[in-house]
Amino acid sequence: MIATLEHAAELIAAARKGVAFTGAGVSAESGIRTFRGEGGLWRQYDPFKVSSIDYFLEDPSAYWSVSKERYETYRQARPNPGHVALAAMEEAGILAAVVTQNTDGLHLQAGSTNVIELHGSGRTVACLDCGAREPREDVQARLEREMPPRCKTCGGIHMKPTVVFFGEAMPPVAVERAFDAARGCDLMLVIGSSLVVYPAAGVPVTAAEAGAPLVIVNAEPTPLDEMAAAVIRGRSGEVLPRLLELSGR
């Protein structure tokens, strides 16, 4: 169901414990590329070689070579008006939580306080051999002289960002928190997600099945559009500030 901004804003205005569910699209306007959409990373790189745990264990250099190319854009990214609008919705008492598939940390930078990161954080690197952790910035700095990067504690080569790769389970505590929030929310606002990656995409499904209205803001159609009370096509950085303004909150 395609809806007007005014109708979507009415649903947002009525919320007192809403949950935002965000995907790569919400960070695209910050310069971070999406994965599956037009110009997405998986059109340029083989996701199995770049982001699967099995291949990483065989050859961590494949991941870090791409990271060496892309990291500067990631490092320089800043919250855009979409992130800021979601933080303002929390402050206004509309949202109780942000559940995100993103690993960039931009929701926290924008001021959202209850952020559930389903796919982990890309700002920390952990050694799979000994468990030692380092800031991502420090590991990236070593790539010019060391590929793959080695753990400063044990010398191991399996230094991996604390994000969920293909073949890994999502962090159970984050999953439990996300589904609990979905079951108890009175609005599920989905932004910038293709809604094809499960079990993460089950979060908005759970909210809709529990009776919460589903509002989807996305540039492209999603498999859950028919379940939604409102679907808005557009860029989140333009749509979300307008929805907040129209809600009067």
C-alpha positions as CSV (number, residue, x, y, z in Angstrom):
1,M,0.0,0.0,0.0
2,I,1.6,3.3,-1.1
3,A,0.4,6.0,1.2
4,T,0.7,9.8,1.5
5,L,3.2,11.3,3.9
6,E,0.3,12.7,5.9
7,H,-1.1,9.3,6.5
8,A,2.3,7.9,7.6
9,A,2.8,10.9,9.8
10,E,-0.5,10.2,11.5
11,L,0.6,6.7,12.4
12,I,3.9,8.1,13.7
13,A,2.1,10.8,15.8
14,A,0.1,8.1,17.5
15,A,3.1,6.1,18.6
16,R,4.4,6.0,22.2
17,K,6.7,3.0,22.0
18,G,7.6,2.7,18.4
19,V,10.6,0.8,17.0
20,A,12.6,1.7,14.0
21,F,14.2,-1.1,11.9
22,T,16.9,0.1,9.6
23,G,19.0,-1.3,6.9
24,A,21.8,-0.1,4.6
25,G,19.6,2.4,2.8
26,V,19.5,4.7,5.8
27,S,23.3,5.1,5.6
28,A,23.5,5.4,1.8
29,E,23.2,9.2,2.1
30,S,26.1,9.2,4.4
31,G,28.2,7.7,1.6
32,I,28.1,4.1,2.7
33,R,27.2,1.9,-0.1
34,T,24.3,-0.5,0.1
35,F,24.7,-4.3,-0.5
36,R,21.9,-5.4,-2.8
37,G,20.4,-2.2,-4.4
38,E,21.6,-0.4,-7.5
39,G,25.3,0.2,-7.2
40,G,25.4,-2.2,-4.2
41,L,28.6,-3.8,-3.0
42,W,27.5,-7.3,-4.0
43,R,27.4,-6.2,-7.7
44,Q,31.2,-5.4,-7.4
45,Y,32.4,-8.0,-4.9
46,D,31.7,-11.7,-4.4
47,P,30.0,-11.8,-1.0
48,F,31.2,-15.3,-0.3
49,K,34.9,-14.3,-0.7
50,V,34.5,-10.9,1.0
51,S,32.1,-11.6,3.9
52,S,31.6,-15.3,4.6
53,I,33.2,-16.8,7.7
54,D,34.4,-20.0,5.9
55,Y,36.3,-18.0,3.3
56,F,37.6,-15.6,5.9
57,L,39.1,-18.4,7.9
58,E,40.8,-19.7,4.7
59,D,42.0,-16.3,3.4
60,P,41.5,-13.2,5.6
61,S,43.4,-11.1,3.1
62,A,40.4,-11.2,0.8
63,Y,38.3,-9.3,3.3
64,W,41.1,-6.9,4.4
65,S,42.0,-6.0,0.8
66,V,38.5,-4.7,0.2
67,S,38.5,-3.0,3.6
68,K,41.7,-1.2,2.7
69,E,39.9,0.2,-0.4
70,R,36.7,1.1,1.3
71,Y,37.6,2.1,4.9
72,E,38.3,5.8,4.3
73,T,34.7,6.3,3.1
74,Y,33.4,4.4,6.1
75,R,35.7,6.4,8.5
76,Q,34.6,9.7,7.1
77,A,30.8,8.9,7.1
78,R,28.7,11.1,9.4
79,P,25.0,10.8,10.4
80,N,22.7,12.2,7.8
81,P,19.2,13.8,8.3
82,G,17.6,10.4,8.4
83,H,19.7,9.3,11.4
84,V,19.1,12.7,13.1
85,A,15.4,12.4,12.6
86,L,15.2,9.0,14.2
87,A,17.2,10.3,17.2
88,A,14.7,13.2,17.4
89,M,11.8,10.7,17.3
90,E,13.3,9.0,20.3
91,E,13.6,12.3,22.1
92,A,10.0,13.2,21.3
93,G,8.8,9.9,22.8
94,I,7.8,8.3,19.5
95,L,10.5,5.6,19.4
96,A,11.6,3.3,22.2
97,A,14.4,1.6,20.2
98,V,16.3,1.4,16.9
99,V,17.0,-2.1,15.6
100,T,19.6,-1.9,12.9
101,Q,21.2,-4.3,10.4
102,N,24.0,-1.7,10.0
103,T,27.4,-1.9,11.6
104,D,28.5,1.7,11.0
105,G,27.6,3.1,14.4
106,L,25.9,6.2,12.8
107,H,22.7,5.9,14.9
108,L,24.7,6.2,18.1
109,Q,26.6,9.1,16.7
110,A,23.3,10.8,15.8
111,G,22.1,10.6,19.3
112,S,19.8,7.5,19.4
113,T,20.5,5.9,22.8
114,N,18.7,2.5,22.6
115,V,20.3,1.0,19.5
116,I,20.2,-2.8,19.0
117,E,22.9,-3.8,16.5
118,L,21.7,-7.1,15.0
119,H,24.8,-7.6,12.9
120,G,27.4,-6.2,15.3
121,S,29.8,-3.3,15.1
122,G,32.4,-2.6,12.5
123,R,34.3,-0.3,14.8
124,T,36.1,-3.0,16.8
125,V,38.2,-6.0,15.6
126,A,38.6,-9.2,17.5
127,C,41.2,-12.0,17.2
128,L,39.5,-15.3,16.5
129,D,42.6,-17.1,17.8
130,C,43.0,-15.5,21.3
131,G,40.0,-13.2,21.7
132,A,42.0,-9.9,22.0
133,R,40.2,-6.8,20.7
134,E,41.5,-3.6,19.1
135,P,39.9,-0.5,17.6
136,R,39.2,-0.9,13.9
137,E,41.2,2.3,13.3
138,D,44.4,0.8,14.7
139,V,44.1,-2.4,12.6
140,Q,43.4,-0.5,9.4
141,A,46.6,1.6,10.0
142,R,48.6,-1.6,9.8
143,L,47.4,-2.8,6.4
144,E,50.0,-0.8,4.5
145,R,52.7,-3.0,5.9
146,E,50.9,-6.1,7.0
147,M,48.4,-8.1,5.0
148,P,46.5,-9.7,6.5
149,P,46.9,-7.9,9.8
150,R,48.2,-9.9,12.7
151,C,47.0,-9.8,16.3
152,K,49.3,-7.7,18.5
153,T,48.7,-10.2,21.4
154,C,49.2,-13.6,19.8
155,G,50.4,-12.9,16.3
156,G,47.4,-14.8,14.8
157,I,46.1,-13.8,11.3
158,H,42.4,-14.1,12.0
159,M,41.7,-10.6,13.0
160,K,38.0,-10.1,12.2
161,P,35.7,-7.1,12.7
162,T,33.0,-7.7,15.3
163,V,30.3,-8.0,12.6
164,V,28.2,-11.0,11.6
165,F,29.6,-12.6,8.4
166,F,27.6,-15.0,6.2
167,G,27.6,-18.4,8.0
168,E,27.7,-16.8,11.5
169,A,24.7,-16.5,13.9
170,M,23.5,-13.1,15.0
171,P,24.4,-12.1,18.6
172,P,21.7,-13.9,20.7
173,V,21.3,-11.0,23.2
174,A,20.7,-8.5,20.5
175,V,18.2,-10.9,18.7
176,E,16.3,-11.4,21.9
177,R,16.1,-7.7,22.6
178,A,15.0,-6.9,19.1
179,F,12.2,-9.4,19.0
180,D,11.0,-8.4,22.5
181,A,10.9,-4.8,21.3
182,A,8.9,-5.8,18.2
183,R,6.4,-7.8,20.2
184,G,5.8,-4.8,22.5
185,C,5.8,-1.9,20.1
186,D,2.9,0.2,18.9
187,L,4.6,1.2,15.6
188,M,7.2,-0.5,13.4
189,L,9.0,2.0,11.2
190,V,11.2,0.2,8.6
191,I,13.7,2.4,6.8
192,G,16.2,1.4,4.0
193,S,16.0,-2.3,4.3
194,S,15.4,-4.8,1.5
195,L,13.8,-7.1,4.1
196,V,15.2,-10.2,2.5
197,V,17.8,-11.2,5.1
198,Y,16.4,-13.5,7.8
199,P,16.2,-13.8,10.7
200,A,16.6,-10.0,10.9
201,A,13.7,-9.4,8.6
202,G,11.5,-11.4,11.0
203,V,11.6,-8.4,13.4
204,P,9.1,-6.2,11.5
205,V,7.0,-9.3,10.7
206,T,6.7,-10.1,14.4
207,A,5.6,-6.5,15.1
208,A,2.9,-6.6,12.4
209,E,1.7,-10.0,13.6
210,A,1.4,-8.5,17.1
211,G,-0.8,-5.8,15.8
212,A,1.6,-2.8,15.3
213,P,1.1,-0.8,12.2
214,L,4.0,-1.2,9.7
215,V,5.3,1.9,8.0
216,I,8.0,1.2,5.3
217,V,10.3,3.9,3.9
218,N,12.4,2.5,1.1
219,A,13.6,3.4,-2.4
220,E,12.5,0.0,-3.8
221,P,9.7,-2.5,-3.2
222,T,10.1,-5.0,-0.4
223,P,8.5,-8.4,0.3
224,L,6.5,-6.9,3.2
225,D,4.9,-4.0,1.4
226,E,1.5,-5.8,1.3
227,M,1.6,-6.1,5.1
228,A,2.3,-2.4,5.6
229,A,-0.2,0.2,6.7
230,A,1.8,2.8,4.7
231,V,4.7,2.5,2.2
232,I,6.6,5.6,1.2
233,R,9.1,5.6,-1.7
234,G,12.0,7.9,-1.3
235,R,15.3,8.7,0.4
236,S,15.2,8.4,4.2
237,G,17.2,11.6,4.6
238,E,14.4,13.5,2.9
239,V,11.4,11.5,4.1
240,L,12.1,11.1,7.8
241,P,12.5,14.7,8.7
242,R,9.3,15.5,6.8
243,L,7.4,12.8,8.6
244,L,8.6,14.1,12.0
245,E,7.6,17.6,11.1
246,L,4.1,16.5,9.9
247,S,3.6,14.3,13.0
248,G,3.6,17.5,15.2
249,R,5.8,15.7,17.8
